[in-house]
Amino acid sequence: MGLVGLLVISYLVGAVPTALLAGRILRGIDLREHGSKNAGATNAWRVLGWKAGVAVLAVDLGKGAVAAALIPQLPIGPLSLDPGNVAVLCGLCAVIGHVFPVYAGFRGGKGVATAAGMLLAAAPLPVGMAMGVFAVAVLASGFVSLGSLLGSLCVPVAIVLLNRFGGGHYPPLLLGLTGLLVAFIVFTHRRNIIRLLRGKEPPFLGLPIWRKLRRR
């Protein structure tokens, strides 16, 4: 019962619809009807402005971090798994809550920020490397979706390399779940992938850096 309770709490924390609340409070709108029609930080930035976007991003990151770092510490009963694996499972439930929020008709965001927050608590070095890949991809291409896909893929790859060559001791469950998260994020970005392949994905930045440099 202890582990189930922690997982349920994690899901409910992850399900808090941060971007939708920001849209309601700041503009009286449902973000799922504007911009890219996604209930995430990128669309909040696009529709509500950068301040709202940064705030939504911070909270969504925080949901994943709280689920992985703090919720497993709640004294609600005996646990059948070691703390590291409990932290990963709680973080995963927060991601599921963000994508399928019970408070918002199970139509939420894509889970990238919440997954990043969870992994920051469970595996800070691989996530730091992934954030670098994300930043380079977004700045080079102008597409947040592409950065999210490449950044998420970087996490399990970094875990494998660190375990093999860098003295890392990340558990197999973490590797397996990061692999599942990659598949999950690919699924939630399936429309973005189609638009990228067709050249119809709207850029987040006005022009990617490499094109700006070529114009000079």
C-alpha positions in Angstrom: 0.0 0.0 0.0 2.9 2.3 0.7 4.3 2.2 -2.8 0.9 2.5 -4.4 0.1 5.6 -2.3 3.3 7.3 -3.3 2.6 6.6 -7.0 -0.9 8.0 -6.8 0.3 11.1 -5.0 3.0 11.5 -7.7 0.5 11.2 -10.5 -1.8 13.8 -8.8 1.1 16.2 -8.4 2.2 15.7 -12.1 -1.4 16.2 -13.2 -1.6 19.8 -12.0 -2.2 21.6 -15.4 0.2 24.4 -15.0 -0.1 25.9 -18.5 -3.8 25.6 -18.5 -4.0 27.4 -15.2 -1.7 30.1 -16.5 -3.9 30.6 -19.6 -7.1 30.8 -17.5 -5.6 33.2 -15.0 -3.7 35.5 -17.4 -6.0 35.6 -20.5 -9.1 33.6 -19.5 -8.4 31.1 -22.4 -7.8 27.4 -22.8 -4.3 27.1 -24.2 -5.4 23.9 -26.0 -7.4 26.1 -28.3 -4.6 28.5 -29.2 -1.1 28.4 -30.7 0.0 24.8 -31.2 -3.0 23.7 -29.0 -0.6 22.0 -26.5 -0.9 22.4 -22.8 2.9 22.9 -22.2 5.5 25.5 -21.5 6.4 26.1 -25.1 2.8 27.0 -26.1 2.5 29.0 -23.0 5.5 31.0 -24.0 4.2 31.4 -27.6 0.7 32.5 -26.5 1.1 34.2 -23.1 4.6 35.6 -23.4 8.1 34.6 -22.2 7.5 35.3 -18.5 4.5 33.0 -18.4 6.4 30.4 -20.4 9.4 30.5 -18.0 7.1 30.2 -15.0 5.2 27.3 -16.5 8.5 25.6 -17.4 9.8 26.0 -13.9 6.7 24.5 -12.3 6.6 21.6 -14.7 10.2 20.9 -14.0 9.5 21.1 -10.3 6.6 18.6 -10.5 9.0 15.9 -11.8 11.7 16.8 -9.3 9.3 16.8 -6.3 7.9 13.5 -7.4 11.3 11.9 -7.6 13.1 13.6 -4.7 10.5 14.4 -2.0 7.4 12.2 -2.4 9.4 9.0 -1.9 10.3 10.3 1.5 6.7 10.5 2.7 6.1 8.1 5.6 3.0 6.4 4.4 4.0 2.7 4.7 6.6 0.1 3.9 8.2 0.0 0.5 9.0 -3.2 -1.5 11.7 -1.5 -3.6 14.9 0.3 -2.9 14.7 4.1 -2.7 16.4 4.7 -6.1 13.8 2.7 -8.0 11.0 4.2 -6.0 12.2 7.7 -7.0 12.2 6.7 -10.7 8.7 5.2 -10.5 7.3 8.2 -8.7 8.8 10.5 -11.3 7.4 8.4 -14.1 3.9 8.7 -12.6 4.3 12.4 -12.5 5.1 12.4 -16.2 2.0 10.3 -16.9 0.0 12.8 -14.8 1.3 15.7 -16.8 0.4 14.1 -20.1 -3.0 12.7 -19.0 -4.1 15.0 -16.2 -7.3 13.9 -14.3 -8.0 17.6 -13.6 -8.2 18.6 -17.3 -10.0 15.8 -19.1 -6.8 13.8 -19.5 -5.5 16.2 -22.2 -2.2 17.6 -21.0 1.2 18.5 -22.2 3.9 16.3 -23.8 5.8 15.5 -20.6 9.3 16.7 -21.6 9.7 19.3 -18.8 8.3 17.0 -16.1 10.4 14.1 -17.3 13.5 16.4 -17.2 12.7 17.4 -13.6 12.3 13.8 -12.6 15.6 12.9 -14.2 17.4 15.9 -12.8 16.7 14.5 -9.3 17.5 10.9 -10.3 20.3 11.3 -12.8 21.6 14.9 -12.8 24.7 14.2 -15.0 23.0 12.5 -17.9 20.2 15.1 -17.8 22.8 17.9 -17.8 24.3 16.4 -21.0 20.8 16.0 -22.5 20.0 19.7 -21.7 23.1 20.7 -23.6 22.0 18.6 -26.6 18.5 20.2 -26.3 19.9 23.7 -26.2 22.2 23.2 -29.2 19.5 21.6 -31.3 17.0 24.4 -30.6 19.4 27.1 -31.2 20.7 25.5 -34.4 17.3 24.5 -35.8 14.8 26.8 -34.2 12.5 23.8 -33.3 11.8 23.0 -29.7 10.2 19.7 -30.8 13.5 18.6 -32.4 15.5 19.6 -29.3 13.1 17.7 -27.1 13.4 14.5 -29.2 17.2 14.6 -29.4 17.5 15.6 -25.7 15.3 12.8 -24.5 17.3 10.3 -26.6 20.5 11.5 -25.1 19.6 10.5 -21.6 19.6 6.7 -22.0 22.6 6.9 -24.3 24.5 8.9 -21.6 23.5 6.5 -18.9 24.9 3.5 -20.9 28.1 5.4 -21.7 28.6 6.6 -18.1 28.0 3.1 -16.7 30.4 1.6 -19.2 33.2 4.1 -19.3 32.6 6.8 -16.7 32.2 4.9 -13.5 28.4 5.4 -13.3 26.2 3.1 -11.2 22.8 3.9 -12.6 20.3 1.0 -12.0 18.9 -1.0 -14.9 15.4 0.2 -14.0 16.4 3.8 -14.7 17.9 2.9 -18.0 14.8 0.9 -19.0 12.5 3.7 -17.9 14.4 6.4 -19.7 14.2 4.2 -22.8 10.4 4.0 -22.3 10.3 7.8 -21.8 12.0 8.2 -25.2 9.3 6.1 -26.8 6.6 8.0 -24.8 8.0 11.4 -25.9 8.2 10.2 -29.5 4.6 9.2 -29.3 3.5 12.5 -27.8 5.5 14.4 -30.5 4.2 12.3 -33.4 2.4 15.2 -35.0 5.5 17.4 -34.6 7.6 14.7 -36.3 5.2 14.6 -39.2 5.3 18.4 -39.5 9.1 18.4 -39.3 9.3 15.8 -42.1 6.9 17.9 -44.2 8.7 21.2 -43.4 5.6 22.6 -41.8 6.6 22.7 -38.1 6.4 26.3 -36.8 9.8 27.4 -35.5 10.0 28.6 -31.9 12.8 31.0 -32.7 12.5 33.5 -35.6 15.5 32.0 -37.3 18.0 29.3 -36.3 21.4 30.7 -35.4 23.1 29.1 -38.5 20.8 30.9 -40.8 21.3 34.2 -39.0 25.0 33.8 -39.3 24.7 33.1 -43.1 22.8 36.3 -43.6 25.5 38.4 -42.2 
